[in-house]
Amino acid sequence: MHATILNVTFDSARPAVLARFWGEVTGWEVQEQDSTPGHEEYAVGPPSPGGPRLYFVQVPEHKAVKNRIHLDLIPPGDDQAAELARLVGLGASVLDGQPAEVPWVVLADPEGNEFCLEG
């Protein structure tokens, strides 16, 4: 018997904003889980149950250092340029200091969490 991953959880200053961003990125449904004042939680999950969700929990502190874990995205139709433009339009930013001669682009979501768009 093995454990199953339920969530990939992000600490967040603004969980609703981050959940909506990742919902648009993935096309997954955004669901408010807890709206207690000062403590919001949102889940962003695939249409088929059973896969891991992205989960956003409100915390008081802001992100301070590079993530130790990140998401890697595959662009639809292998069109990296079009997907990069779409992600930036949703609020992502392309980070400075891109690795040389690699097929991916390193970006950050609206709260600075790094992720990669494969080429």
C-alpha positions in Angstrom: 0.0 0.0 0.0 1.2 3.5 -0.9 0.3 7.0 0.1 -1.6 9.2 -2.5 -0.8 12.9 -3.0 -3.9 14.9 -2.3 -2.6 18.5 -2.6 0.4 20.5 -3.7 0.0 23.3 -1.2 1.1 26.9 -1.6 1.3 29.3 1.3 -0.2 32.6 0.0 -0.8 36.2 1.0 -3.9 36.2 -1.4 -5.2 32.7 -1.9 -8.2 33.8 -4.0 -5.9 35.7 -6.5 -3.4 32.9 -6.8 -6.1 30.2 -7.1 -7.8 32.1 -9.9 -4.4 32.5 -11.7 -3.7 28.8 -11.5 -7.3 27.9 -12.4 -6.8 30.0 -15.6 -3.4 28.4 -16.3 -4.7 24.9 -16.0 -8.3 25.2 -17.0 -9.2 23.5 -13.7 -12.1 24.4 -11.4 -11.4 26.8 -8.5 -13.3 26.0 -5.2 -13.3 28.0 -2.1 -12.6 25.7 0.9 -12.5 28.1 3.8 -13.5 31.8 4.0 -12.9 32.4 7.6 -11.8 36.1 7.9 -8.0 36.2 8.0 -7.8 32.6 6.8 -8.8 31.7 3.2 -8.2 28.4 1.5 -8.9 27.5 -2.1 -8.5 24.3 -4.1 -7.8 24.1 -7.9 -8.4 20.7 -9.2 -8.7 18.6 -12.4 -12.1 17.7 -13.8 -11.5 14.0 -13.0 -11.4 13.2 -9.3 -8.4 11.4 -7.9 -5.5 13.5 -9.1 -3.7 15.9 -6.9 -5.0 19.4 -6.5 -3.3 22.7 -6.2 -4.2 24.1 -2.8 -3.7 27.7 -1.6 -3.7 28.6 2.1 -3.5 32.1 3.5 -0.4 32.9 5.7 0.8 36.2 7.1 4.3 36.2 5.8 5.4 36.8 2.2 7.6 34.6 0.0 11.2 35.3 0.8 13.4 32.8 -1.1 13.4 30.5 -4.1 11.0 27.6 -4.0 12.4 24.2 -3.2 9.7 22.6 -5.3 8.1 24.0 -8.5 5.7 23.0 -11.3 6.8 22.3 -14.8 4.2 23.0 -17.5 3.9 21.6 -21.0 2.4 24.1 -23.5 -0.6 22.9 -25.5 0.4 21.9 -29.0 4.0 22.3 -28.1 3.6 26.1 -28.9 5.8 27.5 -26.2 5.7 31.1 -27.5 1.9 31.3 -27.6 1.6 29.7 -24.1 4.3 32.1 -22.7 2.3 35.1 -24.0 -0.9 33.7 -22.5 0.8 33.1 -19.1 2.3 36.6 -19.0 -1.2 37.9 -20.0 -2.6 36.1 -16.9 -0.1 37.8 -14.6 3.0 35.6 -14.7 6.4 37.2 -15.1 9.5 35.9 -16.9 12.4 35.8 -14.4 15.8 37.4 -15.0 18.8 35.1 -15.2 17.3 32.4 -17.5 19.5 29.3 -17.7 21.6 29.3 -20.9 20.8 26.8 -23.7 17.9 25.0 -22.1 14.5 24.5 -23.7 12.4 25.8 -20.8 11.6 29.3 -19.5 11.5 30.1 -15.8 8.5 32.2 -14.7 6.9 33.4 -11.5 3.2 33.5 -10.6 1.7 36.7 -9.2 3.1 36.0 -5.7 6.6 35.1 -7.0 6.4 31.3 -6.9 8.7 30.0 -9.6 7.5 27.6 -12.3 8.9 26.4 -15.7 7.3 26.3 -19.1 8.9 23.5 -21.2 9.9 24.1 -24.8 
